[in-house]
Amino acid sequence: MAVLLVRAYKRDGADGRAAAPDSGRGKGAEGLLAERFARGEIDDEEYERRLAVLRSHAPGPTFPRD
């Protein structure tokens, strides 16, 4: 019975297929961009342009204030 509960929990619900591992959780913007490039959704020029934008707007380190 526990196996059935785990399987039901892992379903995405849309069409009954199991959700893909990680499903975008915990991935940074650069990782998602790399995946789009790998799937052929964007070309190398678009990838480089967007990557440059992401890196130019990257937040700096944060330090706790006293």
KAWO-V172321 format. One record per backbone hydrogen bond with DSSP energy under -0.5 kcal/mol. NH is the residue of the N-H (numbers start at 1). CO is the residue of the C=O. E is the energy in kcal/mol with one decimal. If there is no record, write none. Layout:
NH	CO	E
NH	CO	E
This chain:
5	1	-1.8
6	2	-2.2
7	3	-2.5
8	4	-2.4
9	5	-2.2
10	6	-1.8
11	7	-0.6
11	8	-0.7
12	17	-1.7
19	10	-1.8
23	21	-1.0
25	22	-3.9
27	24	-1.2
32	28	-2.1
33	29	-2.4
34	30	-2.4
35	31	-2.0
36	32	-2.0
37	33	-2.1
38	34	-2.5
39	35	-2.1
40	37	-1.1
41	36	-2.3
42	36	-0.8
47	43	-2.5
48	44	-2.5
49	45	-2.4
50	46	-2.7
51	47	-2.6
52	48	-2.2
53	49	-1.9
54	50	-2.6
55	51	-2.5
56	52	-1.9
57	53	-1.2
58	55	-0.7
